Amino acid sequence: MNEFRSYPSTPRFDPLEEGLLPGESIAWSRRAGTGFWLIFFGFIVVLGGPVALLIAYEELGTSFTSILLFPVAAGIIAIIAAFIQTKRTRYYLTSERIMEVRGGRVLKEIPLHHFAGKPIGQFLESRCTHRANNRPIYTIRIYDPMSDEVFEIKGQDQHSTMAFERIGDVLECPYCHYDNTVLSTQCRNCGAVF
């Protein structure tokens, strides 16, 4: 009894004020994790840049140091901008879709009905990348079967992987027998609350 549902494009997503579809509820939400390379290059540029400038000043004088100042400053600004972008990025798993949102603007979204009737294991990969405070930290990759787009969500805990593993599970409405996702709190067909 499942029917595919069309999703109007929502340019802004700022729950609970705007962006939620009728009957949509948020099942999981996390900020984007800071990747290893951003931390690595941030450490090199932010700490190594001033040290390189001091060494250049001592060894080569002010003219070469002033030339070197521009790439070091540009590197520091780029690292700070990348860090701010990461902190403004948030991922949502709702009863209707998976979204990547930055500053209230939807960057990517995958409607959950794309996974209907298919085992979620085909489209979901979670890999432990490292441990922090003796807890595993995962990178989650979700493949959209319709568009071949890939979501990569870094720096997540085990509860996050479990939330995504439930995408393929179905909950039948006791009133109209419509197959809803297990993440739904309300029937998409008749509106009954679970």
Beta strands, then each sheet from edge to edge (+ up, - down):
strand 1: 26-31
strand 2: 89-94
strand 3: 97-102
strand 4: 105-111
strand 5: 124-132
strand 6: 135-143
strand 7: 150-156
strand 8: 170-172
strand 9: 179-181
sheet 1: 1+ 2- 3+ 4-
sheet 2: 5+ 6- 7+
sheet 3: 8+ 9-
end
